[in-house]
Amino acid sequence: MKFDEFTVGQVFETKSFKMTKADIMRFAGEFDPQYMHLDEEKAKQGRFEESSHPDYIH
């Protein structure tokens, strides 16, 4: 499917996929290596008060 074939509000259902904390850390380390995703202790000192996952993982 090409980008221009999508419409606003279009929904696709797929099989579920369970991500572990290790999966999220590995993904963040490769694609979004910021402290708030990778360093729990440092993240606790930031505005979120805990580590956070990259926004595109939901």
ROLUMMAR-314205 format. One record per residue (C-alpha): x, y, z. Coordinates in steps of 0.2 Angstrom, whole numbers, padded with zeros to 4 digits, always signed. Example, Ala and Ser with C-alpha at 12.3 -4.5 7.8 and 13.67 -1.06 7.14 Angstrom:
+0062-0022+0039
+0068-0005+0036
This chain:
+0000+0000+0000
+0007+0017-0004
+0006+0033+0007
-0007+0041-0004
-0019+0026-0003
-0021+0029+0016
-0036+0040+0022
-0037+0050+0038
-0045+0039+0052
-0042+0023+0043
-0039+0009+0055
-0030-0008+0052
-0031-0022+0064
-0016-0034+0065
-0011-0048+0077
-0005-0043+0094
+0013-0043+0098
+0020-0043+0116
+0035-0032+0118
+0046-0035+0133
+0056-0021+0142
+0071-0029+0134
+0063-0026+0117
+0059-0008+0121
+0077-0005+0127
+0085-0013+0112
+0073-0003+0100
+0077+0014+0110
+0095+0010+0110
+0096+0008+0091
+0083+0022+0085
+0081+0034+0100
+0096+0033+0112
+0091+0046+0124
+0094+0045+0143
+0075+0045+0147
+0073+0029+0137
+0089+0020+0142
+0095+0026+0160
+0081+0023+0173
+0091+0031+0187
+0094+0047+0177
+0076+0047+0170
+0070+0048+0188
+0079+0064+0190
+0070+0072+0175
+0053+0079+0173
+0045+0062+0170
+0051+0054+0186
+0054+0037+0177
+0060+0030+0161
+0049+0033+0146
+0047+0023+0130
+0049+0032+0113
+0032+0039+0108
+0031+0029+0093
+0030+0013+0103
+0012+0010+0109
